[in-house]
């Protein structure tokens, strides 16, 4: 048995070892989205809590700030964890995934746009109105735009990794870890040509996750918790050192540390994210409630981070209004719980409405369009031409 076939068989065996869906990944998805909301509460807030004089409150808000990129790595990591096991690596399958994702994005961009036009026109700009009709192209939300780009490349990347086999895949993973894991991952700037906040960071993580899923033995609980703990200690140490510098010299929070905490793909964040995935893989939970609630996590992101909503929401929950009081961070945590819960309920309502309408035959219109496109005379001629070229090359 080849390395790539054996790796895929082992991965499929893990998924079915308990005979059901592992809700621990769905619970992790919920936690990750909650952490993203906490991050946005600080980074998009008009009050720069991280630039205030060093205090327990200020340290807590910097901690909230650091949650964001860890959560993004977790959120994408869950998708990559299962995508690398998929047997259907066709371009059509990827486009179908994009189609379904785009429907949800269009629903929220257009619905929220209409709401602002009717009730609060002053807080929505003309370019945001235009962009609401083309949310992916306009980069209305950075994560789904880059996830769509990843899905376009995903079949080719996966087939390439399978064809290269275990040895070359291992060399690629090690090279990435040395170049981007250390040169970029341990420094505050975008060294070594790493394109942060792009689909390139997703491909980087996918290569590492796919190698683990296909070829490595299941990590122990001790190793899983050690990875997450090591990443957390690294971030904690960075925060403590930055606050000591901040306390000693005054002035704003060290920008070099701020940039490090909010950058994608840094080594401590990846250690925590990958450790959490390994813990979820080890911790088998079966819960219909968790699975049901997790279906609304992406909607939480789309609702609260729609640009006009983001502006109004965090201006209303301005941290500056509570900064002088005791327990400001606890109050902010309650705000995050409220925002997360309201957005989750709204998306579950949307999910219910979709299930009774356009999702009764999910992907039906895409399949019709794809079948028509594939059978059109122009596409048939192009396919025949490419097949002819392939035969010439083989001969």
Secondary structure, 3 states (H helix, E strand, C coil): CCHHHHHHHHHHHHHCCCCCCCHHHHHHHHHHHHHHHHHHHHHCCCCCHHHCCCCHHHHHHHHHHHHHHHHHHHHHHHHHHHHCCCCCCCHHHHHHHHHHHHHHHHHHHHHHHHHHHHHCHHHCCHHHHHHCCCHHHHCCCHHHHHHHHHHHHHHHHHHHHHHHHHHHHHHHHHHHHHHHHHHHCCCCCCHHHCCCCCHHHHHHHHHHHHHHHHHCCCCCHHHHHHHHHHHHHHHHHHHHHHHHHHHHHCCCCCHHHHHHHCCCCCHHHHHHHHHHHHHHHHCCCCCHHHHHHHCCHHHHHHHHCCHHHHHHHHHHCCHHHCCCCCCHHHHHHHHHHHHHHHHHHHHHHHHHHHHHCHHHHCCHHHHHHHHHHHHCHHHHHHHHHHHHHHHHHHC
